[in-house]
Amino acid sequence: MTLPLIVVAGASGQLGQTLAQLWAKSPLPQYQLKALDRAELDISQAQTAIAVLSELKPAVIVNAAAYTQVDKAESEAKVAHLVNAEAVGRIAAWSAKNRAKLIHISTDFVFDGTSQTPYRPDHQTNPLGVYGASKLAGEHEIQTLASQRTAVIRTSWLYSEYGNNFVKTMLRLMDDKDQLSVVNDQIGSPTSTHGLAALIFAMISQGSYQGVYHWTDGASISWYEFAQEIQDQAIQEGLLSKAIPINPISTSEYPTPAQRPAYSVLDRSRAVAQFECPALDWKGQLNLVIKELARE
């Protein structure tokens, strides 16, 4: 008997690689997993993407494919919208027509950062830049076309042992530089792909999900505080030989093309309660990734 198929779009990204790595230990023996990279499933190519899905006939699609270059999006709005909104709409329409379930990954950048308490899934959205606006448009496509069998997971400050991310950039700079300056007035929550993957597996296992969920590792810290903890753990695990000074600076001292939300902590309580997920500790999740990098 052929097992029902889970297709992951974006297999070469951080989350895609983590889902594939953790699959053998997932609570989903009743499924098979096929993680497809851009060469195998380019969601921005309408006809070929639909042809691939129609051939594979997945029972569940996890869309981890996205345009994620926040600053570059300001000058590439058309491309960002194509990948993050139009392509998502096509996947949602195919899912609805073929009764497939869809889990789509979104972002804290759909918020403007003016809240002083963690953002709930039903909080008013108001993106500050092109990237956030394109991701929000993708959410709207899903909710319009396939709301009954879909979930959107908003997450923030995603990192892992794979690809390019803040943790790996900090480790490289800490090894190369005599000192670093890191922004201390943007507050959010890091999210390990390991915890996010576990949530996705739990959602598929339970089978009952709808609407918007938030997922992070539960912190409310600045990039500066995150960098400090990265350095401390990296020294402890032998990834770095010595500490260097890390200087806190304001966002105004580190201008970027795209404006970031000053506060983007997400309230993950709905996901924790519905899927009985452990409320992970951000330092413990960071340690898992630091240990993986040390092993490499």
C-alpha positions as CSV (number, residue, x, y, z in Angstrom):
1,M,0.0,0.0,0.0
2,T,1.3,3.5,-0.9
3,L,1.5,5.8,2.0
4,P,-0.1,9.3,1.7
5,L,2.5,11.9,0.8
6,I,3.7,15.0,2.5
7,V,5.4,17.4,0.1
8,V,7.8,20.1,1.5
9,A,8.4,23.0,-0.9
10,G,11.7,24.8,-0.2
11,A,13.8,21.7,0.7
12,S,17.1,23.6,0.5
13,G,16.1,26.2,3.0
14,Q,16.7,26.1,6.8
15,L,13.3,24.6,7.7
16,G,13.2,22.3,4.7
17,Q,16.5,20.8,5.6
18,T,15.5,20.4,9.2
19,L,12.2,18.7,8.4
20,A,14.1,16.2,6.2
21,Q,16.7,15.6,8.9
22,L,14.2,15.0,11.6
23,W,11.7,13.0,9.5
24,A,13.0,9.6,10.7
25,K,12.2,10.5,14.3
26,S,8.8,12.1,13.5
27,P,5.5,10.8,14.9
28,L,4.2,10.2,11.3
29,P,4.9,6.6,10.2
30,Q,1.6,6.7,8.3
31,Y,3.1,9.2,5.8
32,Q,6.0,9.4,3.4
33,L,7.9,12.7,3.0
34,K,9.2,14.2,-0.2
35,A,11.2,17.4,0.2
36,L,11.6,19.3,-3.1
37,D,14.1,22.1,-3.8
38,R,13.6,24.9,-6.2
39,A,14.9,22.8,-9.2
40,E,12.2,20.2,-8.4
41,L,9.4,22.5,-7.4
42,D,9.7,26.2,-8.3
43,I,6.6,27.7,-6.9
44,S,7.1,30.9,-8.9
45,Q,6.6,28.9,-12.1
46,A,2.9,28.5,-12.4
47,Q,2.4,25.8,-14.9
48,T,5.3,23.6,-13.8
49,A,4.5,23.9,-10.1
50,I,0.9,22.8,-10.6
51,A,2.1,20.0,-12.9
52,V,4.4,18.7,-10.2
53,L,1.7,18.8,-7.5
54,S,-0.8,17.2,-9.8
55,E,1.6,14.3,-10.6
56,L,2.6,13.7,-6.9
57,K,-0.9,14.2,-5.5
58,P,0.2,15.1,-1.9
59,A,-2.1,14.7,1.0
60,V,-0.3,17.6,2.8
61,I,1.8,20.4,1.5
62,V,4.2,22.3,3.8
63,N,5.2,25.5,2.0
64,A,8.6,26.6,3.4
65,A,9.5,28.2,0.1
66,A,9.7,32.0,0.1
67,Y,11.4,35.2,-0.9
68,T,13.2,36.1,2.3
69,Q,15.6,38.9,1.4
70,V,14.1,41.6,3.5
71,D,16.2,44.5,2.3
72,K,16.5,43.5,-1.3
73,A,12.7,43.2,-1.4
74,E,12.4,47.0,-1.2
75,S,13.9,47.1,-4.8
76,E,12.4,43.8,-6.0
77,A,8.8,44.2,-4.9
78,K,7.5,42.4,-8.0
79,V,9.6,39.3,-7.4
80,A,8.8,39.2,-3.7
81,H,5.1,39.5,-4.4
82,L,5.3,36.8,-7.1
83,V,6.9,34.2,-4.8
84,N,5.3,35.2,-1.5
85,A,1.7,36.0,-2.7
86,E,0.9,34.9,-6.2
87,A,2.6,31.5,-6.0
88,V,1.1,30.9,-2.6
89,G,-2.3,31.6,-4.0
90,R,-1.8,29.0,-6.7
91,I,-0.8,26.4,-4.2
92,A,-3.8,27.2,-2.0
93,A,-6.1,27.0,-5.0
94,W,-4.6,23.6,-6.0
95,S,-4.9,22.4,-2.4
96,A,-8.6,23.4,-2.2
97,K,-9.5,21.8,-5.5
98,N,-7.7,18.5,-4.6
99,R,-8.6,18.4,-1.0
100,A,-5.0,18.5,0.2
101,K,-4.0,20.1,3.5
102,L,-1.7,23.1,3.5
103,I,0.7,24.4,6.1
104,H,2.3,27.7,5.1
105,I,5.1,29.6,6.9
106,S,4.8,33.3,7.4
107,T,6.5,36.0,9.4
108,D,6.4,38.5,12.3
109,F,7.1,41.2,9.7
110,V,3.3,41.4,9.0
111,F,3.2,43.6,12.2
112,D,4.4,47.1,12.6
113,G,6.1,46.7,16.0
114,T,3.9,49.3,17.9
115,S,2.5,46.7,20.3
116,Q,3.9,46.5,23.9
117,T,2.6,43.0,24.5
118,P,3.1,39.8,22.4
119,Y,1.2,39.7,19.2
120,R,-1.7,37.3,19.1
121,P,-2.7,35.6,15.8
122,D,-5.8,37.8,15.6
123,H,-3.9,41.0,16.2
124,Q,-4.2,43.8,13.6
125,T,-1.5,43.5,10.9
126,N,0.3,46.4,9.4
127,P,3.6,45.6,7.6
128,L,6.3,48.2,7.4
129,G,8.0,47.0,4.2
130,V,7.7,45.1,1.0
131,Y,8.7,41.7,2.4
132,G,6.1,41.9,5.2
133,A,3.4,43.1,2.8
134,S,4.1,40.3,0.3
135,K,3.9,37.7,3.1
136,L,0.7,39.1,4.4
137,A,-0.7,39.0,0.8
138,G,0.1,35.3,0.7
139,E,-1.8,34.8,4.0
140,H,-4.8,36.5,2.5
141,E,-4.6,34.3,-0.6
142,I,-4.7,31.2,1.6
143,Q,-7.6,32.5,3.7
144,T,-9.6,33.4,0.6
145,L,-9.0,30.2,-1.4
146,A,-8.5,27.3,1.0
147,S,-9.3,28.4,4.5
148,Q,-11.0,25.1,5.6
149,R,-7.9,22.8,5.4
150,T,-5.0,25.2,5.9
151,A,-2.9,26.7,8.6
152,V,-0.5,29.7,8.5
153,I,2.4,29.6,11.0
154,R,4.0,33.0,11.7
155,T,7.4,32.7,13.1
156,S,10.4,35.0,13.8
157,W,14.2,35.2,13.9
158,L,14.5,31.7,12.4
159,Y,17.9,30.0,12.7
160,S,19.5,26.5,12.5
161,E,22.7,24.8,11.7
162,Y,21.8,25.1,8.0
163,G,22.0,28.0,5.5
164,N,22.5,31.6,6.4
165,N,21.1,33.1,9.6
166,F,21.9,35.4,12.5
167,V,23.5,32.7,14.7
168,K,26.0,31.5,12.0
169,T,26.7,35.1,11.0
170,M,27.5,36.1,14.6
171,L,29.8,33.0,15.0
172,R,31.7,33.9,11.9
173,L,32.1,37.6,12.9
174,M,33.0,36.7,16.5
175,D,35.8,34.6,15.1
176,D,37.0,37.2,12.6
177,K,36.6,40.5,14.5
178,D,38.0,42.2,17.5
179,Q,34.6,43.6,18.5
180,L,31.0,43.8,17.3
181,S,28.1,46.2,17.4
182,V,24.6,44.8,17.5
183,V,21.2,46.5,17.6
184,N,19.6,46.5,21.0
185,D,16.3,48.3,20.4
186,Q,14.6,45.6,18.2
187,I,12.8,43.1,20.5
188,G,11.7,39.7,19.3
189,S,12.0,36.0,19.8
190,P,14.5,33.6,18.2
191,T,13.0,30.4,16.7
192,S,15.0,27.3,16.1
193,T,13.9,25.3,13.1
194,H,14.0,22.2,15.3
195,G,11.1,23.5,17.5
196,L,9.2,24.7,14.4
197,A,9.6,21.3,12.7
198,A,8.3,19.6,15.8
199,L,5.2,21.8,15.8
200,I,4.6,21.0,12.1
201,F,4.8,17.3,12.7
202,A,2.4,17.6,15.7
203,M,-0.1,19.5,13.5
204,I,0.0,16.9,10.8
205,S,-0.3,14.1,13.3
206,Q,-3.3,15.7,15.0
207,G,-4.8,16.5,11.6
208,S,-7.1,19.3,12.9
209,Y,-5.8,22.8,12.2
210,Q,-7.2,26.0,10.7
211,G,-6.3,29.6,10.6
212,V,-3.2,31.4,12.0
213,Y,-0.8,30.2,14.6
214,H,2.3,31.8,16.1
215,W,5.5,29.9,17.0
216,T,8.8,31.0,18.5
217,D,11.1,29.7,21.3
218,G,9.4,32.1,23.8
219,A,12.0,34.8,24.4
220,S,11.5,38.5,24.5
221,I,15.0,39.8,23.9
222,S,17.0,42.1,21.6
223,W,19.4,41.1,18.9
224,Y,22.2,42.4,21.2
225,E,21.1,40.0,24.0
226,F,20.8,37.2,21.5
227,A,24.4,37.8,20.3
228,Q,25.6,37.8,23.9
229,E,24.1,34.4,24.5
230,I,25.4,33.0,21.2
231,Q,28.9,34.0,22.2
232,D,28.6,32.6,25.7
233,Q,27.4,29.2,24.5
234,A,29.8,29.1,21.6
235,I,32.7,29.5,24.0
236,Q,31.3,26.9,26.4
237,E,31.0,24.4,23.5
238,G,34.4,25.1,22.0
239,L,33.2,26.9,18.9
240,L,35.0,30.1,19.9
241,S,38.3,30.4,21.7
242,K,37.7,33.8,23.3
243,A,35.1,36.4,24.0
244,I,35.1,39.8,22.2
245,P,33.4,43.0,23.2
246,I,29.8,43.3,21.9
247,N,28.5,46.8,21.8
248,P,24.8,47.7,21.9
249,I,23.7,50.2,19.3
250,S,20.4,51.7,18.2
251,T,18.6,50.9,14.9
252,S,19.3,54.5,13.8
253,E,23.0,53.7,14.0
254,Y,22.6,50.7,11.7
255,P,20.3,51.9,8.8
256,T,18.9,49.3,6.4
257,P,16.8,49.7,3.2
258,A,13.8,48.0,4.9
259,Q,12.3,49.2,8.2
260,R,12.0,46.5,10.9
261,P,9.4,46.3,13.6
262,A,10.8,47.5,16.9
263,Y,8.8,44.9,18.8
264,S,7.7,41.6,17.2
265,V,7.3,39.1,20.0
266,L,4.6,36.6,19.1
267,D,2.1,35.0,21.4
268,R,2.5,31.2,20.8
269,S,-0.2,30.1,23.4
270,R,-2.7,28.9,20.8
271,A,-0.3,26.5,19.2
272,V,1.1,25.3,22.6
273,A,-2.4,24.5,23.8
274,Q,-4.0,23.0,20.7
275,F,-1.1,20.8,19.7
276,E,0.2,20.1,23.3
277,C,3.7,21.3,22.3
278,P,6.2,21.9,25.0
279,A,6.8,25.7,25.6
280,L,10.4,25.5,24.6
281,D,13.2,27.5,26.3
282,W,15.1,29.7,23.8
283,K,18.5,29.1,25.4
284,G,18.0,25.4,25.3
285,Q,17.0,25.5,21.7
286,L,20.0,27.6,20.9
287,N,22.2,25.1,22.6
288,L,20.9,22.3,20.4
289,V,22.0,24.2,17.3
290,I,25.4,25.3,18.8
291,K,26.1,21.7,19.7
292,E,25.3,20.6,16.1
293,L,27.6,23.3,14.7
294,A,30.3,22.2,17.2
295,R,30.0,18.6,16.0
296,E,30.5,19.7,12.4
